[in-house]
Amino acid sequence: MQIHLLDVLACPQCGGKLTCTATEMDSVGEVSRGRLYCVSGAHQYPIEDTIPRFVPRDNYAASFGYQWNKFKLEQLDSANGTKLSTARFYSETGWTKDWLKSKWILDAGCGAGRFLDVVADSEAEVVGLDISSAIDAARVNLAGRKNVHLVQASIYQLPFRPGVFDGCYCIGVVQHTPDPQQTMRTLPRVLRPGGRIAITAYERKRWTMLHAKYLLRPLTKRVDKQKLLSGINGAMPILFPLTNVLFRLPLAGRLFKFAIPVANYVHEGSLTPQQRYDWAILDTFDMLSPQYDQPRTQQEIEQALSAEGVGELNRLPNSGVNIVGVKNGAGQERI
């Protein structure tokens, strides 16, 4: 942990200021082990492997911890040689590299750091938050990025001072939390007036819950994660070439994608066949393993954000429900 992260941190239980006692420093001057103390004296939190830990390592998001420690690098542009994550980040936030300069940005649900990898190439200070042990995969992936900070904490008890962030994005995470509406109402509270927010969630339509993955999930989410991944690995040599054909069919391809719960991105030309195969395993596991998968409507997202003073709401033309907005309040946006 870099000491200046204390400028934005606060006790998630009482909101009090935190102080740090380091017991071990790494070679570049970061706190690799120590404790954070609330000024009230009532609460304290460990720093382990450079990461402040505000929650136990095992929780409802354990499947994501397993997933992202198993598939650390697959979706990082800096590792796979594509610009897929970069394009998705800027498309789904509507931000620019120039706007990010000198800003404090929160990545809510950072996983292995797919989008942290993108923001790290700007001059922003970006904080990646995740409740699961995926935060450890992000630590490995983003090692040496001095403008990247990592925190293991709950999205429902954010360990930050109110109004300290210029921007917050939450891409593909909301539907995987226990209470998506509360999740979305929590995030704007750490934005300053004029701060920007971007949320992308799975969209719920009248027929969404008839998708094959939702018919299987009551079983698969209860299966041991290692066994589930082993089963997907075993089936993919058959399912991948089959869906390679079926998913490409005109018109009928859409029906097959709805009926077969395999994430085969047959039209993604940026990936090599091997990368597409690896992504198919990763994202098929991502379909079937999470404890929660609760798609949202545009109205539900806008209601949650509006209730916390977010205005200028706009839906961007991307997959899922992609809503951006600006925190209302006195003061001008910091340029």
N, C-alpha and C positions, 0 to 999 in steps of 0.2 A: 504494500500500500504506500502510495506517495503521500507525504504529510499534508500537502495542500488539498487533498480530498476532504479533509476535515472542514474546509470552507463550505461544503455543501451537505455534509452529513449531520444527522440529528438522531437522537434516541427514538426508535420506532414505537416505543411504548408510552413515553411521556412527552416526546418532542424536545427534550432538553439537549443542550450542547454536549458534544462528546470530546473527551480528551484521550490521548493515546500514550500508552507506555510500551515501548519496544523492548523485547527481550532478545531479538535477533534481527540484524540488518543484512541485506544481500550486498553483492559487490557494487551495485549502482546506487546504493543509498536508500533503497525502499525497505519498509518494514516487512520482513518476511514472517515474523512471528511476534505476537504481543497481545495486548488487550485494549479495548476501548471502554472507557468509563463514562457513564452519564454524570453530569455535574450534580444531580440530585443524590448520587451515591447509591441509588436503588437498583441500578441495572449495569451490567457489564457484558461485553461480547468479545469472543476470541478473534484474533487475526491469525490465520493459518495459511501457509503457502502464499503469502502476500495478499490474501483476500479476507476482508472483514466478513464474518459469518454471523448473521442475525437470526438464522433458523437452523434447526438440525439438518444434517445432510440427507436423511431419509424422510420423504414426505410424499404427497399425492402425485408429484411429478417425477417419481423415481424412474418411470419408463423413459422419460426424456434424458435423464442423466445417463442411463444405460445407452440409449440411442446415440447421443452426441459424443460420448466417450468412445463408442465403437466406430462411429463415422465422423471423425474429427474434421477431415479435410475435404470431403467430397464436394461441398458447396461453397468453398472459399475460392474466390476468383484468383487470389494470389497463388493458390495451389493447383487449380484445375486448368488454368490458362484461358478461361473464358471471361466475359464481362457480364454474365447473366445476373449475378447478384448486384453488381453496380447499376445495371439498367433497371432492375426491379426496384432498388432503393430509391433512386432519383425519380422514377415514374410514380411510385406509390407515396412519396412524401411531397412531391412538387417543389422540393428545395433545390438549391444549386450549391456548387462548391464554394462560390464566392459568398453566399449567404452564411454558410457554416463557419466561415473564418472567425475565430476568437469566441465562438459561442460555446455554452455548456449544453450538451445534448444527452438525453436519457434514452437508452435502448432498453425497453421494458420487455424482458423475456428474450435475452440475447442468445440462448443456446450455446453452440460452439463458436459463435462470433462471426457468423456469415456477413452480417451487415456492419458489425464493428470493423471488420477488415476493410470495408468500403470507406467508412467515415474516418478511419485512421489515416487515410491518404489526404484528408483535408487538414485545416489548421484548427479544427474544433477540439475541445476537451470532451470526450465522450465517456459516459459511465454505462457499462453493461451490467444489468441486473438480471439474475435468474434465481429461482427458488431451488433448482435441482443441482446435482453435481455436474451438470453440463458446464457450469461455470469453470470447472477445472480443465475441461477441454478448451474453453476460451482462453484460459491462462496460458496453456501451452501454445495455442495458435497465435496469440497476440503478444507473445513474449518480446520485450524490447521496444514496444510501441509506447513511447513516453506520454502520449496524449490519450491513452486508453486506461480506464480505471474499471475494476471489477468488484462487484458486491454480491454476496449470496443473501437474499432476503425475500420476503413475501411481498407480492404486489399489493396486498391488503394492508400491510404495515410498512410503508415505504420509509426507509431510514434517511430521509432527506428533509432539509428545512423547506418550509413553504416558499414558493416563488423563486427558486434558485436556478431553474433551467430555462433556457431560451427555446428549446424544442424537445419534443418527446415523440418517439415513434414506437409502435407496437404492431409488428407485422406477423400475422399468422399465429397469434398467441391467445387472443381473447377467448376464443371458443374452447380452449383447453383448460380454462380455469373453472373453479367450482361455481362461481357466481359472475358470469360475464358482465352483467349490468353494473355490479359493484366494482368490478375491475375497471371498467371504463370511467366510472365516476371518481375513482381514486386518482387516476393519472393527472388530470388537469390541476390538481391541488399543488403540485410541485412546479407548475409553470408560472412564470412572472406575467404580469399584464402585457399583452402583445405577443406572448410566446405562442409557438405553433405546435400543433399536434397532428399526427397522422396515424390512423388505425386501419388495418386491413383484417377482415375476419371472413370465415366461410359464410356464404349467404344461404339463408333458409328460405326456400320457396315451397309451394304447396306439395311438391313431389320429392323434396330433398331427402326426407327420412326413409324413402323407399329405395334409395341407392343401396347397392349390394353391401357396401362396407357397414352401413348402419344396421343391416340385417344380421351381419356376422359379429359386430362389436360386442353384444351382450356376452358372447362366449370368449372372443379373442382377448378382450381387455382383462379377463381373469386368468388367462393362461400365463404360466411362467414366461418371462420375457426372453430368456435364452432359448426355451423350447419353441416359442413363437417364431423367433428369428431363424432358428434352425429349420423349421417347417417351411418358411418362406424361401430360404436358400435352396431347400430340397425341391420345391415346386417350380422355382423360377426357370430352370432349363426347359421346362415344358411351356410355362405360361408366357415367357418373354417372346419366343418366336411365334406363338399362337396370337398374342395380342399385337405383335408387329404387323401381322396381316389384317386382323379384324379391326383394329383401331384406325387403319388407313382407309377403310372402305367408305366411299361417299355415302352420306346420310346414315347408313347403318352403323358406321363407326361410332357415332355419338351414343347410340343405343348400347353397343357393346361396352363402351367406357362406363356406362351407368350400371351395367349388369355384371361386369367382371371387376372386382376390387384389386386391380393391379395398376400401379403408377408407371406406365410406360409412355414416355414423352416422345412419341414417334415422329412428331413434326419439329423437334428441336435439333436443328442442324448444327448448333454450336458444340454439341457433345459428340465425342467419338462413340462408336457402338459399345465399347467397354464402359465408358463413363455413363452412358444411358442405362446399361445393365445395372451398374452399381447404384445409380439413382433410383432405379425401379425397386431394388431391394430396400433401400433406405426409406423411400416414401411409401411403399406398401406397408412396411412396418409402422411408419408414422400414421397411416390410416387406421390400423387395427389395434394398436397397443395402448394409446392414452386412456387414462382413467375417465377423462371428460372430453366430449366432443359435442358442443352445443352451438350450432350455427346461429347467426343473428340476421335480422332484417335491417334494412337501411333505417327504418323508423326507430327501431330499438337503439341503434348506435347514436343517432341524432338526439334522441330523448335523453340518453345518459349524458352526453357531452353538454347539451343545452342546460341541463340541471346544474352543472358545475361552471356555468358562465362562459362556455365556449360558443363563439359566434362565427359568422362568415363560413358556415358549413357548406362543403361542396363535395360531391361524389366524383371521384376520378374514374376514367374509363378503363379500369383494370379488372383482373379476375377477382372474384369474391366481392365483398362490399368494402370499398376503399374510400374512407371519409377523411377529409382534412378540415381543420378549423383553426381559429385564433382565439386565445384567451382574452376575454373582455376585461376592462378595468382602466383605471387612470394610468397615464404614462404612454410614451411612444415606444414603438419597436426599436430595439437597439440595432443599429446598422453595423 
